[in-house]
Each structure stands twice: as C-alpha cells, then as structure tokens.
Amino acid sequence: MVVDGQKEARVRSRSPKAERDAKVTHDTKACVKEDLQDGHSAEKIFDKGQSTIGLTYDDLICLPGHISFDIQDVSLESRFTKEIRLRTPIVSSPMDTVTEHKMAIAMALHGGIGVIHTNFTIEAQVQEVMNVKKYENGFIINPICIKQDMTIAELDVLRRKCGFTGFPVTEDGNMGSKLLGLITKRDTDFLEHRDSVKVGDAMRRVDDLVLANEGVELHVANQIVRDKKLGKLPIVSKTGHIVALVAREDLRKQTEFPLATKDCKGRLRVAAAVGTRPADRERVAALVRVGVDAIVVDSSQGDSVFQQDIIRWMKSEFPKLQVIGGNVVTKRQAKHLIECGVDALRVGMGIGSICTTQEVCACGRAQASAVYQVARLAREYGVPILADGGIAAPGHIVKALCLGASAVMCGSMLAGTEETPGEYFYADNGTRLKRYRGMGSIDAMKKGSDDRYFGATSALKVAQGVSGSVQDKGSVYRYLPYLVQGMKHGMQDLGVQSTDDLRTQLYSGELRFELRSPAAQREGGVHSLHSFERKLFA
C-alpha cells in the first residue's frame, strides 16, 4: 500500500511532460463532458441571450432527456393556487362561449378546474356554481326539456343543434315542471308529415315509463338503466315533477374519476370570475356563500388600482378565499398584485386566438417570455402562475410548464366541445361548428364583459377581440384524456417524471432549450404531403 507521503513524492517526481499530459487528459475529459450538454438554459435564452426579443412557444423547442420510467409513472399534479392542487394542470377559461357548469363539472372530474364566466347576473352565476357544487356524478341535473305541442320537424332541428336525440316532455317545457312523457329517436324514426305531427302524439306517456323517485342513489339508478335496458331514466319528485335524468350514454362518465378535483367535503371544486366594479363585491359575497373555491379577478390589464382594491377587500373579508389576480405579463405588474395578497396569477395579454389587444392597444407580450419572467419572480413568493392563452396543442402546455407555469388556462382548445355553451350549426360544406368569441369582442361586451377592458362607462366601445366559430371537437370527456396523454408523453420525452422535477430542472439549468428558425418550425410540423387527414386520437 502506498501512503500519502509516497503519493506526494511520486507526484513531485513527475517529469514536465507527464504533468502536461495529465493536464491535457483532464481538460479533454472536461471538454467531452461540456460537449454533451446541448442547447441552452432558459436563463441564458431569456436573460443573457435574447432578452430584447419576445419569444412565443413556437420559437422554442425543448431538448429530450433520458427516459427511465413508464408513461403511467408521470405525475402532472401541480398547484392552481397556494392552497388548491390539481392532478391535471388545465383550467377552462372564464369565457361565455367556454365555461358554464357543464364544462366546470367535466374539468373537475378530470382533475382540472373550470372558471365560471361573469357575463351573468349575480343570481345566474351563483346558480352555475351551485350546479357544480351539488353535482352528483352521473345525474343530469339540467336536461333540455320540451313542450308536447312542438312539432316533430321542430324537434329534428333541436336534435341537430344540441347533438342528442332524447328529451323529457314537461307541461311548460322547462326543467322542474310536471313530467308528461319522454320522446326518443326510435319514437319518431318512421313518422311521416313531420311538420304537423306533435311531440305529444308520438311520445311515450309518463304512465308507460320506468321512473325513479327523487333521492334514489346513483348506483341504484344505474342498475335500473342496465336491467331495464333503458336509454334514459327520469328522476321525479313525489308530485311528478322532473328533478334529474340518468342516461345510458353517460354511464361511461358515471364510473369513478380518480383524478377528480374535490374540496374537503367531497364536492367538486369550481372557480368563478368577477370584475373590479364596486357592485362586484356583492357578487363575491354571494359566490362565497354558496361555496365557490376560488375567485378570478377578470381583467385584461391587471395592474390597476381597481383590481388592487378588490383583492385587498376580498383577502380582508374572506381570508380563506383563494384569489387569482391578473392578467399580467411583467414582473412589476406581478409584484404589485403579489403585495396585495393574491394566491395565484394569470399571465398573458393579447395572445389568445380571438384577442386583438396587441393589435388595437399596442400592449402585451409574447407569451413564452411573459410566462418565464413572471414565474421566476412569483416563485420567490410561493405564488403559482396560470399561463393564460396561446395554447393550441398539448406541446404548448408542456412548454408552458417547462417555463415555470403551474397550470395553463385554455379557451380555444376547449371551445367547440359539447360541454361549452351555445348551439352547433353547419357550414356550407357540412362542417359542424360552434360559436366562439373573445370577451373583448363587441358581442361579449354588450353582455357585460366591457368592464374587463375598463369600458363599462364609455360611450364608444372599442373591441379587443373578435367573434368566430370553431369546429366540433366532440365531448370534452374524450378530448381531455387526449390532452393529458399528450402531456405525459411530452414529460416522458423530457426525462422528467413530475412537474416538481420539471421546475427543479428549469431553475438549475438542467432543462435545455433551443430557439427555432422559421424553417425549423415548418420542419417540425406536417409538411411535404399532397394531402393528409389529422386525427387527434383513437
């Protein structure tokens, strides 16, 4: 064995050439190690390299890592606010063509959360929140009902618009009134003279229907549907008034949702949007009374004294209420709202698919730059951020998380699904479409969203958004799993098993990025084909 003294003597006895050779070997190993580190850290790209250029999601590509785990081992759990965690970091936007109670229920069941828009009266928005909080998985609590004097031709039009074929028939055509019967597709398939035949002549009358009494447990109702081979099972009160409906088509939705976002009482979580007017304090109080889990202060430019005042008031009056402020895109904006006590921040200005704020007002910021810079500051205060806007594919969600976002807020990605408000219509070529509009569009402003753009008292309303349409995406119950699986594949390719690990690698510099030229962006998409059909999932 060689003792330490002998080692030192041997080192001192090395020839100059041996010393040089040892140094070259050491330097070569260091160079080889550095050569294996491709790409750049986010800090270098956003602060040291390209700080004067605003970058979008498409300007960046994430470099792959080492895969040592299966896809099912990926955890997407993250924070919505300081106190609310999501197992799926997706939030539906508070837009009147995106989120009402049906969307909020679906989002919560899949591990995300929905934000009920504010283009409602206080009473109507409160009812939307109550619909989510009272939801019992599997019961349709607000089915479309019709009158018995509707013609079959009118019923055909309604079916095409809403996408389903069976309807309860009630005295006044409203939910909660006396049930008279049920009409389904098989009752009308072979009827002639559809313009003159009434629903009341073709429906199966209540005496011929299988019914369940109010208070029936879901598993019992499901068993009745299976045993009797029913398409729909009406739930009625003792006086014969319809209170709910169970549909065979929805049985797949009635299985357990292990990722569901629930409160301490086992109810689905839901958020709601409010403005910054004095009257919105009454709205907040009403929403808190029915158990809303979080309030989103809805403003296109969040750094205002109006938003600061209402945030401070909410945190003073309701200390346990989770409050999300925004929208912001700079560190200074974020710092002002953090000082007011926000529990999360919305980040994004002028980058939504239907938003024209940057074009009209010359204000905003490229979303990738905004997310990284605000997230880095908010992290110092333990405040999560929601990347709001600019999401057009699952890969954009992954990039937002890679830049420090805790969750993303989606509008156009979810628009066009069955659970969004509005009716379907058909384009000239037969494509099934649904209306989608920005909250800064003139149409939405006339409904009340002008306060979001500080235009409630203006004689002339200046649009900061457009109205349009999007193609039918089917049910969000099928679409959300596609988004989740895409996110998990992205995380696996990065070699990152959880969102917490992702943020650790982001700030340590281990997560690597490259900027993409326009040619690289084209190369990364579908190209060089005569034609193709895009199917998102199967």
C-alpha positions as a printed Julia matrix, in Angstrom:
538×3 Matrix{Float64}:
   0.0    0.0     0.0
   1.26   3.47   -0.9
   0.95   6.01    1.89
   0.03   9.67    1.34
   3.62  10.82    1.64
   4.75   8.39   -1.03
   1.91   9.61   -3.33
   3.01  13.21   -2.92
   6.64  12.28   -3.59
   5.64  10.44   -6.76
   3.61  13.44   -7.99
   6.54  15.78   -7.3
   8.86  13.43   -9.21
   6.76  13.61  -12.41
   8.52  14.99  -15.44
   7.23  18.22  -17.02
   5.99  16.16  -19.97
   3.96  13.88  -17.63
   2.47  16.96  -16.0
   1.45  18.36  -19.39
  -0.05  15.02  -20.46
  -2.09  14.78  -17.24
  -3.4   18.32  -17.73
  -4.36  17.6   -21.35
  -6.2   14.44  -20.28
  -8.13  16.37  -17.59
  -9.02  19.19  -19.98
 -10.09  16.73  -22.66
 -12.47  14.99  -20.24
 -13.95  18.34  -19.23
 -14.43  19.31  -22.88
 -16.09  15.98  -23.67
 -18.49  16.48  -20.73
 -19.29  20.03  -21.82
 -19.73  18.95  -25.45
 -22.51  16.59  -24.36
 -24.51  19.49  -22.92
 -26.6   20.6   -25.91
 -28.85  23.61  -26.1
 -29.19  26.4   -23.56
 -30.76  27.02  -20.19
 -33.9   29.16  -20.01
 -31.91  31.78  -18.11
 -29.41  32.13  -20.94
 -32.15  32.38  -23.59
 -34.41  34.84  -21.79
 -31.94  36.89  -19.76
 -28.46  36.68  -21.24
 -29.06  35.82  -24.86
 -32.36  37.13  -26.2
 -33.65  39.47  -23.51
 -34.6   42.13  -26.08
 -36.73  39.75  -28.16
 -40.16  38.47  -27.18
 -40.44  34.71  -27.66
 -43.52  32.56  -28.2
 -43.99  28.87  -27.56
 -43.3   28.06  -31.22
 -39.98  29.92  -31.08
 -38.7   27.3   -28.62
 -38.11  23.58  -28.68
 -37.32  21.5   -25.59
 -34.43  19.1   -25.92
 -35.09  15.47  -24.91
 -33.72  13.85  -21.77
 -33.14  10.28  -20.6
 -36.22   8.03  -20.17
 -36.07   5.73  -17.15
 -39.79   5.33  -16.31
 -43.08   4.3   -17.9
 -45.7    6.72  -19.17
 -48.09   5.78  -16.36
 -45.47   6.87  -13.83
 -45.65  10.51  -14.95
 -47.35  12.79  -12.41
 -48.95  16.01  -13.66
 -50.05  17.17  -10.2
 -49.47  20.87   -9.7
 -50.92  23.95   -7.99
 -53.85  26.07   -9.11
 -53.43  28.44   -6.17
 -51.4   28.4    -2.98
 -53.93  26.06   -1.35
 -55.63  24.24   -4.25
 -53.84  21.45   -6.1
 -54.8   19.93   -9.44
 -53.93  16.49  -10.73
 -54.39  17.78  -14.27
 -52.92  21.28  -14.7
 -55.6   22.54  -17.1
 -58.09  25.31  -16.32
 -61.02  26.28  -18.56
 -61.13  29.99  -19.28
 -63.89  32.26  -17.9
 -65.36  32.96  -21.34
 -69.06  32.92  -22.13
 -68.51  30.51  -25.01
 -66.32  28.16  -22.92
 -67.16  27.73  -19.24
 -70.52  27.28  -17.59
 -71.44  24.48  -15.19
 -71.23  21.62  -17.71
 -67.65  22.46  -18.62
 -66.71  23.15  -14.98
 -68.07  19.74  -13.93
 -66.13  17.96  -16.68
 -62.92  19.83  -15.86
 -63.15  18.99  -12.15
 -63.92  15.32  -12.83
 -60.75  15.05  -14.92
 -58.53  16.68  -12.3
 -58.61  20.28  -13.57
 -60.93  23.13  -12.7
 -63.32  25.44  -14.53
 -63.85  29.18  -14.03
 -67.48  30.26  -14.49
 -67.59  33.44  -16.59
 -69.01  36.7   -15.27
 -71.36  37.62  -18.15
 -74.26  36.57  -15.9
 -76.46  38.26  -13.39
 -75.29  37.57   -9.85
 -78.16  35.13   -9.35
 -77.39  33.22  -12.54
 -73.67  32.93  -11.79
 -74.44  31.76   -8.27
 -76.74  29.09   -9.72
 -73.97  27.93  -12.06
 -71.61  27.49   -9.12
 -74.31  25.66   -7.15
 -74.86  23.3   -10.09
 -71.22  22.25   -9.82
 -71.09  22.02   -6.03
 -74.31  19.97   -5.91
 -73.34  17.7    -8.77
 -73.65  14.01   -8.08
 -71.59  12.12  -10.57
 -73.95  10.59  -13.12
 -77.14  12.62  -12.62
 -78.02  15.11  -15.37
 -79.41  17.93  -13.27
 -80.37  20.32  -16.06
 -81.59  18.34  -19.1
 -83.23  20.13  -22.01
 -87.0   19.68  -21.74
 -89.59  20.37  -24.44
 -93.34  21.03  -24.72
 -95.79  18.49  -26.09
 -97.09  20.94  -28.75
 -93.69  21.09  -30.52
 -93.8   19.52  -33.99
 -91.56  16.62  -34.95
 -89.94  18.85  -37.59
 -89.05  21.39  -34.88
 -87.74  18.52  -32.76
 -85.49  17.44  -35.66
 -83.96  20.93  -35.75
 -83.37  20.87  -31.98
 -81.68  17.47  -32.24
 -79.27  18.72  -34.88
 -78.41  21.78  -32.81
 -77.79  20.08  -29.47
 -76.35  16.78  -30.68
 -78.58  14.32  -28.78
 -81.93  12.76  -29.53
 -83.96  12.06  -26.37
 -85.89  14.67  -24.39
 -88.21  14.76  -21.39
 -91.58  16.35  -22.21
 -92.99  18.62  -19.49
 -96.02  20.88  -19.0
 -94.2   24.13  -19.72
 -91.12  22.79  -21.49
 -88.86  23.58  -18.54
 -86.85  21.54  -16.09
 -88.61  21.18  -12.72
 -92.16  21.12  -14.07
 -94.54  18.18  -14.26
 -93.28  15.31  -16.43
 -95.71  14.29  -19.19
 -93.6   11.87  -21.17
 -90.35  11.09  -22.95
 -89.54  11.15  -26.65
 -86.54   9.45  -28.24
 -85.28   8.81  -31.75
 -86.96   5.42  -32.01
 -90.33   7.06  -31.32
 -90.01   9.28  -34.39
 -87.82   7.38  -36.88
 -90.6    6.35  -39.29
 -93.09   9.17  -38.82
 -94.41  10.98  -41.87
 -95.89  14.51  -42.04
 -93.34  15.73  -39.52
 -94.49  19.33  -39.9
 -97.92  18.53  -38.5
 -97.34  15.66  -36.04
 -96.89  16.91  -32.46
 -94.48  15.57  -29.88
 -97.44  14.81  -27.64
 -98.81  12.41  -30.26
 -95.56  10.45  -30.61
 -94.06  10.46  -27.11
 -94.3    7.66  -24.6
 -96.52   8.95  -21.83
 -95.43   9.06  -18.23
 -97.65   6.11  -17.26
 -95.7    3.91  -19.69
 -92.26   4.99  -18.5
 -89.9    3.48  -15.95
 -89.24   6.2   -13.37
 -87.12   6.56  -10.25
 -88.06   8.6    -7.2
 -86.15  11.67   -6.05
 -83.4   10.67   -3.62
 -82.52   7.43   -5.42
 -78.84   6.57   -5.11
 -76.79   6.67   -8.28
 -75.77   3.03   -8.24
 -79.43   2.03   -7.92
 -80.4    4.28  -10.84
 -77.57   2.84  -12.93
 -78.72  -0.68  -12.18
 -82.27   0.17  -13.28
 -80.9    1.51  -16.58
 -78.93  -1.69  -17.12
 -81.65  -4.13  -16.02
 -84.44  -2.45  -17.99
 -82.19  -1.65  -20.97
 -83.28   1.98  -20.87
 -81.92   4.86  -22.88
 -82.98   7.39  -20.26
 -84.34   7.19  -16.74
 -86.27  10.25  -15.45
 -85.97  11.04  -11.73
 -89.2   12.6   -10.39
 -90.45  14.11   -7.14
 -93.47  12.83   -5.21
 -95.62  15.29   -7.14
 -94.38  14.02  -10.51
 -92.05  16.94  -11.3
 -88.81  16.02  -13.06
 -85.7   16.73  -10.95
 -82.96  14.88  -12.88
 -82.23  12.4   -15.63
 -79.91   9.41  -15.95
 -78.79   8.46  -19.47
 -77.31   5.18  -20.65
 -74.9    7.12  -22.89
 -73.49   8.75  -19.75
 -72.73   5.52  -17.92
 -69.13   5.76  -19.05
 -69.0    9.12  -17.28
 -70.5    7.6   -14.15
 -67.54   5.41  -13.36
 -65.19   6.74  -10.75
 -62.92   9.64  -11.67
 -59.83   9.05   -9.53
 -58.26  12.38  -10.52
 -61.32  14.5    -9.61
 -60.63  17.88   -8.0
 -62.67  17.92   -4.79
 -62.93  20.06   -1.67
 -62.72  18.83    1.93
 -66.43  17.9     1.82
 -66.02  15.72   -1.25
 -67.69  18.22   -3.6
 -66.23  19.17   -6.97
 -64.18  22.36   -6.92
 -65.14  25.35   -9.05
 -63.89  28.9    -9.52
 -65.76  31.99  -10.72
 -64.74  35.24  -12.38
 -65.65  38.72  -11.17
 -64.89  42.26  -12.32
 -63.49  45.21  -10.41
 -66.59  47.4   -10.05
 -67.95  48.19   -6.57
 -71.01  46.05   -7.39
 -68.73  43.04   -7.82
 -68.2   42.95   -4.05
 -71.82  41.88   -3.72
 -71.16  39.24   -6.38
 -68.13  37.91   -4.49
 -70.09  37.67   -1.22
 -72.9   35.75   -2.95
 -70.44  33.33   -4.55
 -68.65  32.71   -1.27
 -71.99  31.9     0.42
 -72.59  29.0    -1.99
 -69.09  27.59   -1.58
 -67.06  28.84   -4.55
 -63.47  27.63   -4.15
 -61.64  30.5    -5.84
 -62.32  33.9    -7.37
 -60.59  35.06  -10.55
 -60.43  38.82  -10.96
 -61.06  39.11  -14.68
 -59.18  41.96  -16.31
 -57.13  42.19  -19.48
 -54.64  44.51  -17.73
 -54.4   43.51  -14.09
 -52.09  46.21  -12.77
 -54.77  48.72  -11.76
 -55.86  50.39   -8.55
 -59.32  48.94   -9.15
 -58.02  45.36   -9.04
 -55.72  46.08   -6.12
 -58.64  47.47   -4.11
 -60.93  44.48   -4.69
 -58.14  41.97   -3.99
 -57.32  43.62   -0.67
 -61.02  43.73    0.2
 -61.52  40.03   -0.59
 -58.48  38.94    1.4
 -59.68  41.06    4.32
 -63.33  39.94    4.24
 -62.7   36.29    3.31
 -59.17  35.35    4.44
 -59.53  31.7     3.39
 -60.83  32.51   -0.09
 -58.32  31.78   -2.85
 -57.95  34.83   -5.1
 -56.35  34.8    -8.56
 -55.19  38.15   -9.92
 -54.29  39.25  -13.43
 -53.77  39.39  -16.21
 -50.11  40.38  -16.01
 -47.07  39.92  -18.26
 -44.29  41.83  -16.46
 -42.51  41.36  -13.15
 -43.58  44.8   -11.97
 -47.26  44.06  -12.61
 -46.91  40.75  -10.81
 -45.14  42.28   -7.82
 -47.95  44.82   -7.3
 -50.62  42.08   -7.16
 -48.47  39.78   -5.01
 -48.18  42.6    -2.49
 -51.99  42.76   -2.4
 -52.13  39.11   -1.31
 -53.06  37.1    -4.42
 -52.91  33.32   -4.22
 -52.12  32.89   -7.92
 -51.57  34.98  -11.05
 -52.91  34.79  -14.6
 -50.21  35.52  -17.16
 -50.98  36.58  -20.72
 -52.05  39.66  -22.64
 -53.17  39.83  -26.23
 -52.12  36.33  -27.31
 -55.43  34.43  -27.41
 -56.65  33.18  -30.79
 -59.58  35.62  -30.7
 -57.8   38.5   -28.95
 -56.79  41.74  -30.73
 -55.41  43.66  -27.72
 -51.85  43.84  -29.1
 -53.12  44.98  -32.47
 -55.52  47.62  -31.09
 -53.69  48.82  -27.97
 -50.03  48.08  -28.8
 -49.67  46.47  -25.38
 -48.91  42.91  -24.38
 -46.03  40.48  -24.53
 -45.0   37.31  -26.29
 -46.29  34.51  -24.09
 -43.17  32.39  -23.57
 -41.23  35.45  -22.37
 -44.1   36.56  -20.14
 -44.53  33.14  -18.52
 -40.82  32.67  -17.77
 -40.21  36.13  -16.35
 -43.34  36.32  -14.2
 -43.0   32.72  -12.97
 -39.42  33.3   -11.85
 -40.47  36.29   -9.75
 -43.66  34.68   -8.39
 -41.66  31.61   -7.34
 -39.76  33.74   -4.83
 -43.08  34.45   -3.07
 -44.57  30.96   -3.39
 -47.25  32.18   -5.8
 -48.19  29.81   -8.67
 -48.99  31.21  -12.11
 -51.52  30.2   -14.76
 -50.32  30.57  -18.35
 -53.4   32.08  -19.98
 -53.62  31.98  -23.77
 -51.54  30.91  -26.74
 -52.25  27.2   -26.2
 -53.0   25.43  -29.48
 -51.63  21.92  -28.85
 -50.58  19.62  -25.98
 -46.97  20.56  -26.74
 -47.71  24.18  -25.87
 -48.98  23.06  -22.47
 -45.74  21.17  -21.88
 -43.7   24.23  -22.91
 -45.7   26.46  -20.54
 -44.94  24.07  -17.67
 -41.29  23.97  -18.74
 -41.15  27.76  -18.43
 -42.45  27.79  -14.85
 -46.25  27.77  -15.13
 -48.12  25.65  -12.59
 -51.12  25.23  -14.89
 -52.47  26.53  -18.19
 -55.76  28.26  -18.92
 -57.41  27.19  -22.16
 -60.12  28.84  -24.24
 -59.95  27.9   -27.92
 -58.53  24.47  -27.08
 -61.8   23.59  -25.33
 -64.16  25.64  -27.49
 -66.35  23.58  -29.78
 -66.79  20.68  -27.37
 -70.26  19.52  -26.41
 -69.94  20.91  -22.89
 -69.35  24.52  -23.97
 -72.33  26.93  -24.07
 -74.12  27.52  -27.35
 -75.62  25.5   -30.15
 -73.99  23.75  -33.09
 -74.58  24.86  -36.65
 -73.32  23.72  -40.04
 -71.08  25.47  -42.56
 -71.88  25.37  -46.28
 -69.55  22.39  -46.7
 -71.31  20.44  -43.93
 -68.68  21.02  -41.21
 -70.25  21.1   -37.74
 -69.32  24.31  -35.94
 -69.91  26.18  -32.7
 -69.69  29.89  -31.91
 -66.57  31.12  -30.13
 -65.87  34.73  -29.23
 -63.38  36.76  -27.28
 -64.52  38.52  -24.12
 -63.21  41.69  -25.77
 -65.47  41.28  -28.8
 -68.34  43.72  -29.24
 -70.85  40.87  -28.82
 -69.39  39.88  -25.44
 -69.0   43.49  -24.31
 -72.7   44.07  -24.88
 -73.35  41.22  -22.44
 -71.24  42.85  -19.72
 -67.58  41.98  -20.25
 -66.68  45.59  -21.16
 -65.67  46.09  -17.52
 -62.8   43.67  -18.18
 -61.43  46.26  -20.6
 -62.3   49.32  -18.47
 -65.04  50.26  -20.91
 -68.23  49.98  -18.84
 -68.81  53.75  -18.82
 -67.51  54.51  -22.31
 -69.94  55.81  -24.94
 -67.85  54.12  -27.65
 -66.83  50.51  -27.1
 -63.51  49.57  -28.73
 -63.26  45.87  -29.49
 -60.19  43.96  -28.3
 -61.42  40.63  -29.62
 -63.4   39.01  -32.41
 -66.32  36.62  -32.79
 -65.87  33.46  -34.81
 -66.51  29.75  -34.89
 -64.59  26.55  -34.23
 -65.01  23.02  -35.46
 -66.84  20.44  -33.37
 -64.39  18.59  -31.11
 -66.89  16.13  -29.64
 -67.21  15.63  -25.92
 -64.64  17.08  -23.56
 -64.85  13.73  -21.74
 -62.91  12.28  -24.68
 -60.87  15.36  -25.53
 -59.32  15.98  -22.09
 -57.8   12.46  -21.84
 -56.12  13.13  -25.2
 -54.58  16.34  -23.84
 -53.46  14.6   -20.65
 -51.86  11.71  -22.52
 -50.07  14.12  -24.85
 -48.68  16.0   -21.85
 -47.47  12.79  -20.26
 -45.68  11.74  -23.45
 -44.0   15.14  -23.56
 -42.84  14.84  -19.96
 -41.51  11.34  -20.61
 -39.54  12.52  -23.65
 -38.01  15.24  -21.48
 -36.99  12.56  -19.0
 -38.93  14.3   -16.22
 -41.33  12.32  -14.07
 -43.24  15.12  -12.29
 -43.99  18.82  -12.6
 -41.99  19.47   -9.42
 -38.95  17.83  -11.02
 -39.59  19.87  -14.15
 -39.35  23.16  -12.27
 -36.27  21.98  -10.4
 -34.54  21.24  -13.7
 -35.73  24.55  -15.17
 -34.08  26.67  -12.49
 -30.96  24.5   -12.17
 -30.33  24.82  -15.91
 -30.57  21.07  -16.49
 -33.64  21.57  -18.69
 -32.36  22.64  -22.11
 -33.92  24.61  -24.95
 -33.09  25.79  -28.43
 -34.54  28.61  -30.49
 -36.13  27.58  -33.79
 -35.82  29.36  -37.09
 -38.97  29.75  -39.22
 -37.67  26.88  -41.37
 -37.21  24.71  -38.27
 -40.78  25.47  -37.21
 -42.06  24.4   -40.61
 -39.94  21.26  -40.44
 -41.4   20.42  -37.03
 -44.93  20.34  -38.4
 -46.67  18.33  -41.08
 -45.07  19.02  -44.47
 -44.23  17.62  -47.91
 -47.6   15.88  -48.34
 -50.13  16.27  -51.12
 -52.91  15.98  -48.57
 -53.47  14.49  -45.15
 -56.14  13.85  -42.55
 -55.45  14.86  -38.97
 -56.92  12.55  -36.32
 -56.05  13.65  -32.8
 -56.75  10.35  -31.02
 -58.41   6.98  -31.38
